[in-house]
Amino acid sequence: MTYHVLDRLLYLYIDEKNDAQTISNKLQIEISEVERVIKLYENSEHKRNTPPILQK
């Protein structure tokens, strides 16, 4: 998968709120590839959120 396709896939999933089947149809790629990227994205959610700063 090229970066261009990956970027488009993430845009359709995150910004446009499309489901895996719709993305697969729009980009003409296998649904298993779309689901794999979505799983990787969702499993790395903790990396995008900063933990709260605790004050003493």
PQR file with spaces between the fields and no chain letter, atoms N, CA, C, O and H, PARSE charges and radii, in Angstrom:
ATOM       1  N    MET     1       0.851   -1.167    0.000 -0.4000 1.5000
ATOM       2  CA   MET     1       0.000    0.000    0.000 -0.0000 2.0000
ATOM       3  C    MET     1       0.901    1.236    0.000  0.5500 1.7000
ATOM       4  O    MET     1       1.848    1.329    0.782 -0.5500 1.4000
ATOM       5  N    THR     2       0.594    2.170   -0.879 -0.4000 1.5000
ATOM       6  CA   THR     2       1.395    3.386   -0.959 -0.0000 2.0000
ATOM       7  C    THR     2       0.958    4.378    0.115  0.5500 1.7000
ATOM       8  O    THR     2      -0.129    4.273    0.682 -0.5500 1.4000
ATOM       9  H    THR     2      -0.175    2.094   -1.514  0.4000 1.0000
ATOM      10  N    TYR     3       1.838    5.344    0.376 -0.4000 1.5000
ATOM      11  CA   TYR     3       1.493    6.374    1.355 -0.0000 2.0000
ATOM      12  C    TYR     3       0.280    7.179    0.902  0.5500 1.7000
ATOM      13  O    TYR     3      -0.525    7.612    1.727 -0.5500 1.4000
ATOM      14  H    TYR     3       2.722    5.429   -0.084  0.4000 1.0000
ATOM      15  N    HIS     4       0.151    7.375   -0.383 -0.4000 1.5000
ATOM      16  CA   HIS     4      -1.002    8.118   -0.904 -0.0000 2.0000
ATOM      17  C    HIS     4      -2.310    7.393   -0.582  0.5500 1.7000
ATOM      18  O    HIS     4      -3.281    8.013   -0.149 -0.5500 1.4000
ATOM      19  H    HIS     4       0.805    7.023   -1.053  0.4000 1.0000
ATOM      20  N    VAL     5      -2.325    6.097   -0.793 -0.4000 1.5000
ATOM      21  CA   VAL     5      -3.529    5.298   -0.506 -0.0000 2.0000
ATOM      22  C    VAL     5      -3.777    5.264    1.002  0.5500 1.7000
ATOM      23  O    VAL     5      -4.915    5.400    1.449 -0.5500 1.4000
ATOM      24  H    VAL     5      -1.536    5.593   -1.145  0.4000 1.0000
ATOM      25  N    LEU     6      -2.716    5.082    1.781 -0.4000 1.5000
ATOM      26  CA   LEU     6      -2.854    5.065    3.238 -0.0000 2.0000
ATOM      27  C    LEU     6      -3.401    6.397    3.749  0.5500 1.7000
ATOM      28  O    LEU     6      -4.282    6.419    4.608 -0.5500 1.4000
ATOM      29  H    LEU     6      -1.791    4.971    1.418  0.4000 1.0000
ATOM      30  N    ASP     7      -2.889    7.488    3.231 -0.4000 1.5000
ATOM      31  CA   ASP     7      -3.363    8.815    3.628 -0.0000 2.0000
ATOM      32  C    ASP     7      -4.840    8.984    3.292  0.5500 1.7000
ATOM      33  O    ASP     7      -5.608    9.499    4.104 -0.5500 1.4000
ATOM      34  H    ASP     7      -2.173    7.470    2.533  0.4000 1.0000
ATOM      35  N    ARG     8      -5.228    8.561    2.124 -0.4000 1.5000
ATOM      36  CA   ARG     8      -6.633    8.660    1.706 -0.0000 2.0000
ATOM      37  C    ARG     8      -7.522    7.778    2.595  0.5500 1.7000
ATOM      38  O    ARG     8      -8.615    8.184    2.990 -0.5500 1.4000
ATOM      39  H    ARG     8      -4.604    8.143    1.464  0.4000 1.0000
ATOM      40  N    LEU     9      -7.048    6.587    2.898 -0.4000 1.5000
ATOM      41  CA   LEU     9      -7.799    5.669    3.749 -0.0000 2.0000
ATOM      42  C    LEU     9      -8.028    6.282    5.126  0.5500 1.7000
ATOM      43  O    LEU     9      -9.148    6.270    5.637 -0.5500 1.4000
ATOM      44  H    LEU     9      -6.160    6.257    2.577  0.4000 1.0000
ATOM      45  N    LEU    10      -6.977    6.812    5.721 -0.4000 1.5000
ATOM      46  CA   LEU    10      -7.118    7.415    7.048 -0.0000 2.0000
ATOM      47  C    LEU    10      -8.019    8.644    7.009  0.5500 1.7000
ATOM      48  O    LEU    10      -8.791    8.877    7.939 -0.5500 1.4000
ATOM      49  H    LEU    10      -6.067    6.822    5.306  0.4000 1.0000
ATOM      50  N    TYR    11      -7.929    9.419    5.957 -0.4000 1.5000
ATOM      51  CA   TYR    11      -8.807   10.584    5.814 -0.0000 2.0000
ATOM      52  C    TYR    11     -10.272   10.139    5.770  0.5500 1.7000
ATOM      53  O    TYR    11     -11.118   10.702    6.464 -0.5500 1.4000
ATOM      54  H    TYR    11      -7.302    9.230    5.202  0.4000 1.0000
ATOM      55  N    LEU    12     -10.559    9.141    4.964 -0.4000 1.5000
ATOM      56  CA   LEU    12     -11.932    8.657    4.849 -0.0000 2.0000
ATOM      57  C    LEU    12     -12.439    8.074    6.164  0.5500 1.7000
ATOM      58  O    LEU    12     -13.619    8.206    6.491 -0.5500 1.4000
ATOM      59  H    LEU    12      -9.872    8.683    4.400  0.4000 1.0000
ATOM      60  N    TYR    13     -11.554    7.433    6.915 -0.4000 1.5000
ATOM      61  CA   TYR    13     -11.965    6.821    8.180 -0.0000 2.0000
ATOM      62  C    TYR    13     -12.098    7.851    9.298  0.5500 1.7000
ATOM      63  O    TYR    13     -13.109    7.875   10.000 -0.5500 1.4000
ATOM      64  H    TYR    13     -10.596    7.326    6.650  0.4000 1.0000
ATOM      65  N    ILE    14     -11.097    8.693    9.467 -0.4000 1.5000
ATOM      66  CA   ILE    14     -11.072    9.614   10.604 -0.0000 2.0000
ATOM      67  C    ILE    14     -11.922   10.854   10.350  0.5500 1.7000
ATOM      68  O    ILE    14     -12.780   11.198   11.163 -0.5500 1.4000
ATOM      69  H    ILE    14     -10.276    8.674    8.897  0.4000 1.0000
ATOM      70  N    ASP    15     -11.690   11.519    9.235 -0.4000 1.5000
ATOM      71  CA   ASP    15     -12.362   12.797    8.970 -0.0000 2.0000
ATOM      72  C    ASP    15     -13.763   12.635    8.393  0.5500 1.7000
ATOM      73  O    ASP    15     -14.684   13.364    8.760 -0.5500 1.4000
ATOM      74  H    ASP    15     -10.993   11.239    8.574  0.4000 1.0000
ATOM      75  N    GLU    16     -13.912   11.683    7.496 -0.4000 1.5000
ATOM      76  CA   GLU    16     -15.205   11.499    6.835 -0.0000 2.0000
ATOM      77  C    GLU    16     -16.095   10.480    7.533  0.5500 1.7000
ATOM      78  O    GLU    16     -17.266   10.339    7.180 -0.5500 1.4000
ATOM      79  H    GLU    16     -13.163   11.091    7.198  0.4000 1.0000
ATOM      80  N    LYS    17     -15.552    9.765    8.524 -0.4000 1.5000
ATOM      81  CA   LYS    17     -16.314    8.795    9.329 -0.0000 2.0000
ATOM      82  C    LYS    17     -16.935    7.668    8.500  0.5500 1.7000
ATOM      83  O    LYS    17     -18.050    7.229    8.782 -0.5500 1.4000
ATOM      84  H    LYS    17     -14.601    9.879    8.810  0.4000 1.0000
ATOM      85  N    ASN    18     -16.211    7.202    7.479 -0.4000 1.5000
ATOM      86  CA   ASN    18     -16.684    6.089    6.657 -0.0000 2.0000
ATOM      87  C    ASN    18     -16.342    4.766    7.320  0.5500 1.7000
ATOM      88  O    ASN    18     -15.377    4.675    8.079 -0.5500 1.4000
ATOM      89  H    ASN    18     -15.305    7.559    7.251  0.4000 1.0000
ATOM      90  N    ASP    19     -17.134    3.738    7.032 -0.4000 1.5000
ATOM      91  CA   ASP    19     -16.834    2.414    7.558 -0.0000 2.0000
ATOM      92  C    ASP    19     -15.881    1.680    6.603  0.5500 1.7000
ATOM      93  O    ASP    19     -15.597    2.155    5.504 -0.5500 1.4000
ATOM      94  H    ASP    19     -17.918    3.811    6.415  0.4000 1.0000
ATOM      95  N    ALA    20     -15.402    0.528    7.040 -0.4000 1.5000
ATOM      96  CA   ALA    20     -14.403   -0.217    6.280 -0.0000 2.0000
ATOM      97  C    ALA    20     -14.904   -0.615    4.895  0.5500 1.7000
ATOM      98  O    ALA    20     -14.162   -0.519    3.917 -0.5500 1.4000
ATOM      99  H    ALA    20     -15.634    0.142    7.934  0.4000 1.0000
ATOM     100  N    GLN    21     -16.143   -1.055    4.803 -0.4000 1.5000
ATOM     101  CA   GLN    21     -16.696   -1.483    3.512 -0.0000 2.0000
ATOM     102  C    GLN    21     -16.762   -0.319    2.529  0.5500 1.7000
ATOM     103  O    GLN    21     -16.419   -0.485    1.358 -0.5500 1.4000
ATOM     104  H    GLN    21     -16.746   -1.134    5.597  0.4000 1.0000
ATOM     105  N    THR    22     -17.191    0.843    2.978 -0.4000 1.5000
ATOM     106  CA   THR    22     -17.285    2.017    2.115 -0.0000 2.0000
ATOM     107  C    THR    22     -15.903    2.438    1.627  0.5500 1.7000
ATOM     108  O    THR    22     -15.715    2.764    0.455 -0.5500 1.4000
ATOM     109  H    THR    22     -17.470    0.978    3.929  0.4000 1.0000
ATOM     110  N    ILE    23     -14.940    2.426    2.547 -0.4000 1.5000
ATOM     111  CA   ILE    23     -13.567    2.796    2.180 -0.0000 2.0000
ATOM     112  C    ILE    23     -13.012    1.807    1.163  0.5500 1.7000
ATOM     113  O    ILE    23     -12.381    2.209    0.185 -0.5500 1.4000
ATOM     114  H    ILE    23     -15.092    2.162    3.499  0.4000 1.0000
ATOM     115  N    SER    24     -13.238    0.536    1.385 -0.4000 1.5000
ATOM     116  CA   SER    24     -12.785   -0.501    0.464 -0.0000 2.0000
ATOM     117  C    SER    24     -13.357   -0.280   -0.936  0.5500 1.7000
ATOM     118  O    SER    24     -12.647   -0.405   -1.934 -0.5500 1.4000
ATOM     119  H    SER    24     -13.750    0.210    2.180  0.4000 1.0000
ATOM     120  N    ASN    25     -14.627    0.044   -0.996 -0.4000 1.5000
ATOM     121  CA   ASN    25     -15.273    0.293   -2.284 -0.0000 2.0000
ATOM     122  C    ASN    25     -14.737    1.553   -2.953  0.5500 1.7000
ATOM     123  O    ASN    25     -14.479    1.547   -4.156 -0.5500 1.4000
ATOM     124  H    ASN    25     -15.204    0.145   -0.185  0.4000 1.0000
ATOM     125  N    LYS    26     -14.566    2.638   -2.191 -0.4000 1.5000
ATOM     126  CA   LYS    26     -14.100    3.899   -2.763 -0.0000 2.0000
ATOM     127  C    LYS    26     -12.667    3.805   -3.280  0.5500 1.7000
ATOM     128  O    LYS    26     -12.342    4.359   -4.330 -0.5500 1.4000
ATOM     129  H    LYS    26     -14.775    2.643   -1.213  0.4000 1.0000
ATOM     130  N    LEU    27     -11.812    3.101   -2.539 -0.4000 1.5000
ATOM     131  CA   LEU    27     -10.403    3.031   -2.909 -0.0000 2.0000
ATOM     132  C    LEU    27     -10.065    1.791   -3.739  0.5500 1.7000
ATOM     133  O    LEU    27      -8.943    1.643   -4.223 -0.5500 1.4000
ATOM     134  H    LEU    27     -12.076    2.651   -1.686  0.4000 1.0000
ATOM     135  N    GLN    28     -11.039    0.916   -3.895 -0.4000 1.5000
ATOM     136  CA   GLN    28     -10.878   -0.320   -4.660 -0.0000 2.0000
ATOM     137  C    GLN    28      -9.699   -1.151   -4.146  0.5500 1.7000
ATOM     138  O    GLN    28      -8.841   -1.588   -4.913 -0.5500 1.4000
ATOM     139  H    GLN    28     -11.951    1.037   -3.502  0.4000 1.0000
ATOM     140  N    ILE    29      -9.686   -1.355   -2.822 -0.4000 1.5000
ATOM     141  CA   ILE    29      -8.701   -2.226   -2.202 -0.0000 2.0000
ATOM     142  C    ILE    29      -9.437   -3.247   -1.350  0.5500 1.7000
ATOM     143  O    ILE    29     -10.604   -3.065   -1.002 -0.5500 1.4000
ATOM     144  H    ILE    29     -10.383   -0.999   -2.200  0.4000 1.0000
ATOM     145  N    GLU    30      -8.738   -4.317   -1.022 -0.4000 1.5000
ATOM     146  CA   GLU    30      -9.343   -5.397   -0.240 -0.0000 2.0000
ATOM     147  C    GLU    30      -9.795   -4.894    1.126  0.5500 1.7000
ATOM     148  O    GLU    30      -9.106   -4.101    1.768 -0.5500 1.4000
ATOM     149  H    GLU    30      -7.790   -4.465   -1.305  0.4000 1.0000
ATOM     150  N    ILE    31     -10.957   -5.364    1.557 -0.4000 1.5000
ATOM     151  CA   ILE    31     -11.487   -4.950    2.855 -0.0000 2.0000
ATOM     152  C    ILE    31     -10.573   -5.414    3.985  0.5500 1.7000
ATOM     153  O    ILE    31     -10.498   -4.758    5.024 -0.5500 1.4000
ATOM     154  H    ILE    31     -11.517   -6.008    1.036  0.4000 1.0000
ATOM     155  N    SER    32      -9.882   -6.527    3.798 -0.4000 1.5000
ATOM     156  CA   SER    32      -8.962   -7.002    4.835 -0.0000 2.0000
ATOM     157  C    SER    32      -7.825   -6.004    5.064  0.5500 1.7000
ATOM     158  O    SER    32      -7.379   -5.831    6.198 -0.5500 1.4000
ATOM     159  H    SER    32      -9.943   -7.059    2.954  0.4000 1.0000
ATOM     160  N    GLU    33      -7.355   -5.350    4.010 -0.4000 1.5000
ATOM     161  CA   GLU    33      -6.314   -4.325    4.147 -0.0000 2.0000
ATOM     162  C    GLU    33      -6.860   -3.107    4.889  0.5500 1.7000
ATOM     163  O    GLU    33      -6.176   -2.540    5.741 -0.5500 1.4000
ATOM     164  H    GLU    33      -7.718   -5.490    3.089  0.4000 1.0000
ATOM     165  N    VAL    34      -8.069   -2.711    4.571 -0.4000 1.5000
ATOM     166  CA   VAL    34      -8.698   -1.575    5.249 -0.0000 2.0000
ATOM     167  C    VAL    34      -8.873   -1.889    6.729  0.5500 1.7000
ATOM     168  O    VAL    34      -8.555   -1.061    7.582 -0.5500 1.4000
ATOM     169  H    VAL    34      -8.624   -3.172    3.879  0.4000 1.0000
ATOM     170  N    GLU    35      -9.369   -3.065    7.031 -0.4000 1.5000
ATOM     171  CA   GLU    35      -9.575   -3.457    8.424 -0.0000 2.0000
ATOM     172  C    GLU    35      -8.251   -3.544    9.178  0.5500 1.7000
ATOM     173  O    GLU    35      -8.199   -3.210   10.362 -0.5500 1.4000
ATOM     174  H    GLU    35      -9.627   -3.738    6.337  0.4000 1.0000
ATOM     175  N    ARG    36      -7.181   -3.985    8.518 -0.4000 1.5000
ATOM     176  CA   ARG    36      -5.859   -4.069    9.158 -0.0000 2.0000
ATOM     177  C    ARG    36      -5.362   -2.677    9.532  0.5500 1.7000
ATOM     178  O    ARG    36      -4.852   -2.478   10.635 -0.5500 1.4000
ATOM     179  H    ARG    36      -7.223   -4.256    7.556  0.4000 1.0000
ATOM     180  N    VAL    37      -5.505   -1.712    8.622 -0.4000 1.5000
ATOM     181  CA   VAL    37      -5.060   -0.344    8.900 -0.0000 2.0000
ATOM     182  C    VAL    37      -5.900    0.278   10.009  0.5500 1.7000
ATOM     183  O    VAL    37      -5.363    0.951   10.889 -0.5500 1.4000
ATOM     184  H    VAL    37      -5.918   -1.875    7.726  0.4000 1.0000
ATOM     185  N    ILE    38      -7.196    0.064    9.976 -0.4000 1.5000
ATOM     186  CA   ILE    38      -8.076    0.606   11.020 -0.0000 2.0000
ATOM     187  C    ILE    38      -7.699    0.010   12.378  0.5500 1.7000
ATOM     188  O    ILE    38      -7.671    0.724   13.380 -0.5500 1.4000
ATOM     189  H    ILE    38      -7.633   -0.482    9.261  0.4000 1.0000
ATOM     190  N    LYS    39      -7.411   -1.283   12.417 -0.4000 1.5000
ATOM     191  CA   LYS    39      -7.008   -1.923   13.674 -0.0000 2.0000
ATOM     192  C    LYS    39      -5.698   -1.326   14.184  0.5500 1.7000
ATOM     193  O    LYS    39      -5.572   -1.050   15.378 -0.5500 1.4000
ATOM     194  H    LYS    39      -7.433   -1.863   11.603  0.4000 1.0000
ATOM     195  N    LEU    40      -4.735   -1.126   13.312 -0.4000 1.5000
ATOM     196  CA   LEU    40      -3.462   -0.510   13.707 -0.0000 2.0000
ATOM     197  C    LEU    40      -3.691    0.897   14.244  0.5500 1.7000
ATOM     198  O    LEU    40      -3.080    1.292   15.237 -0.5500 1.4000
ATOM     199  H    LEU    40      -4.838   -1.350   12.342  0.4000 1.0000
ATOM     200  N    TYR    41      -4.557    1.642   13.599 -0.4000 1.5000
ATOM     201  CA   TYR    41      -4.872    3.002   14.037 -0.0000 2.0000
ATOM     202  C    TYR    41      -5.512    2.988   15.429  0.5500 1.7000
ATOM     203  O    TYR    41      -5.109    3.742   16.314 -0.5500 1.4000
ATOM     204  H    TYR    41      -5.053    1.321   12.792  0.4000 1.0000
ATOM     205  N    GLU    42      -6.497    2.138   15.607 -0.4000 1.5000
ATOM     206  CA   GLU    42      -7.212    2.096   16.883 -0.0000 2.0000
ATOM     207  C    GLU    42      -6.331    1.562   18.014  0.5500 1.7000
ATOM     208  O    GLU    42      -6.463    1.997   19.158 -0.5500 1.4000
ATOM     209  H    GLU    42      -6.825    1.525   14.888  0.4000 1.0000
ATOM     210  N    ASN    43      -5.439    0.630   17.706 -0.4000 1.5000
ATOM     211  CA   ASN    43      -4.556    0.076   18.739 -0.0000 2.0000
ATOM     212  C    ASN    43      -3.460    1.052   19.157  0.5500 1.7000
ATOM     213  O    ASN    43      -2.815    0.845   20.185 -0.5500 1.4000
ATOM     214  H    ASN    43      -5.332    0.276   16.776  0.4000 1.0000
ATOM     215  N    SER    44      -3.241    2.095   18.389 -0.4000 1.5000
ATOM     216  CA   SER    44      -2.208    3.079   18.742 -0.0000 2.0000
ATOM     217  C    SER    44      -2.811    4.370   19.296  0.5500 1.7000
ATOM     218  O    SER    44      -2.134    5.396   19.347 -0.5500 1.4000
ATOM     219  H    SER    44      -3.765    2.263   17.554  0.4000 1.0000
ATOM     220  N    GLU    45      -4.055    4.325   19.704 -0.4000 1.5000
ATOM     221  CA   GLU    45      -4.743    5.494   20.240 -0.0000 2.0000
ATOM     222  C    GLU    45      -3.990    6.105   21.423  0.5500 1.7000
ATOM     223  O    GLU    45      -3.926    7.327   21.555 -0.5500 1.4000
ATOM     224  H    GLU    45      -4.605    3.491   19.663  0.4000 1.0000
ATOM     225  N    HIS    46      -3.427    5.266   22.272 -0.4000 1.5000
ATOM     226  CA   HIS    46      -2.722    5.762   23.456 -0.0000 2.0000
ATOM     227  C    HIS    46      -1.526    6.640   23.094  0.5500 1.7000
ATOM     228  O    HIS    46      -1.102    7.455   23.914 -0.5500 1.4000
ATOM     229  H    HIS    46      -3.478    4.274   22.165  0.4000 1.0000
ATOM     230  N    LYS    47      -0.986    6.502   21.918 -0.4000 1.5000
ATOM     231  CA   LYS    47       0.159    7.313   21.502 -0.0000 2.0000
ATOM     232  C    LYS    47      -0.246    8.734   21.109  0.5500 1.7000
ATOM     233  O    LYS    47       0.587    9.640   21.099 -0.5500 1.4000
ATOM     234  H    LYS    47      -1.330    5.841   21.252  0.4000 1.0000
ATOM     235  N    ARG    48      -1.508    8.923   20.791 -0.4000 1.5000
ATOM     236  CA   ARG    48      -1.991   10.245   20.379 -0.0000 2.0000
ATOM     237  C    ARG    48      -2.568   11.065   21.527  0.5500 1.7000
ATOM     238  O    ARG    48      -2.830   12.257   21.366 -0.5500 1.4000
ATOM     239  H    ARG    48      -2.185    8.187   20.799  0.4000 1.0000
ATOM     240  N    ASN    49      -2.762   10.449   22.660 -0.4000 1.5000
ATOM     241  CA   ASN    49      -3.321   11.137   23.823 -0.0000 2.0000
ATOM     242  C    ASN    49      -2.245   11.331   24.876  0.5500 1.7000
ATOM     243  O    ASN    49      -1.575   10.379   25.277 -0.5500 1.4000
ATOM     244  H    ASN    49      -2.549    9.481   22.791  0.4000 1.0000
ATOM     245  N    THR    50      -2.087   12.548   25.311 -0.4000 1.5000
ATOM     246  CA   THR    50      -1.119   12.809   26.374 -0.0000 2.0000
ATOM     247  C    THR    50      -1.761   12.554   27.722  0.5500 1.7000
ATOM     248  O    THR    50      -2.924   12.902   27.930 -0.5500 1.4000
ATOM     249  H    THR    50      -2.631   13.321   24.985  0.4000 1.0000
ATOM     250  N    PRO    51      -1.028   11.956   28.635 -0.5600 1.5000
ATOM     251  CA   PRO    51      -1.595   11.701   29.955  0.2800 2.0000
ATOM     252  C    PRO    51      -1.738   13.000   30.732  0.5500 1.7000
ATOM     253  O    PRO    51      -1.018   13.963   30.470 -0.5500 1.4000
ATOM     254  N    PRO    52      -2.653   13.034   31.677 -0.5600 1.5000
ATOM     255  CA   PRO    52      -2.814   14.244   32.474  0.2800 2.0000
ATOM     256  C    PRO    52      -1.574   14.484   33.352  0.5500 1.7000
ATOM     257  O    PRO    52      -0.929   13.545   33.818 -0.5500 1.4000
ATOM     258  N    ILE    53      -1.274   15.731   33.553 -0.4000 1.5000
ATOM     259  CA   ILE    53      -0.154   16.101   34.399 -0.0000 2.0000
ATOM     260  C    ILE    53      -0.635   16.138   35.837  0.5500 1.7000
ATOM     261  O    ILE    53      -1.575   16.859   36.171 -0.5500 1.4000
ATOM     262  H    ILE    53      -1.798   16.494   33.174  0.4000 1.0000
ATOM     263  N    LEU    54       0.009   15.365   36.676 -0.4000 1.5000
ATOM     264  CA   LEU    54      -0.373   15.308   38.082 -0.0000 2.0000
ATOM     265  C    LEU    54       0.410   16.366   38.856  0.5500 1.7000
ATOM     266  O    LEU    54       1.623   16.506   38.702 -0.5500 1.4000
ATOM     267  H    LEU    54       0.772   14.779   36.405  0.4000 1.0000
ATOM     268  N    GLN    55      -0.299   17.085   39.668 -0.4000 1.5000
ATOM     269  CA   GLN    55       0.346   18.099   40.484 -0.0000 2.0000
ATOM     270  C    GLN    55       0.378   17.639   41.940  0.5500 1.7000
ATOM     271  O    GLN    55      -0.562   17.008   42.422 -0.5500 1.4000
ATOM     272  H    GLN    55      -1.285   16.971   39.793  0.4000 1.0000
ATOM     273  N    LYS    56       1.456   17.959   42.623 -0.4000 1.5000
ATOM     274  CA   LYS    56       1.584   17.566   44.024 -0.0000 2.0000
ATOM     275  C    LYS    56       1.093   18.659   44.933  0.5500 1.7000
ATOM     276  O    LYS    56       1.124   18.507   46.155 -0.5500 1.4000
ATOM     277  H    LYS    56       2.219   18.472   42.231  0.4000 1.0000
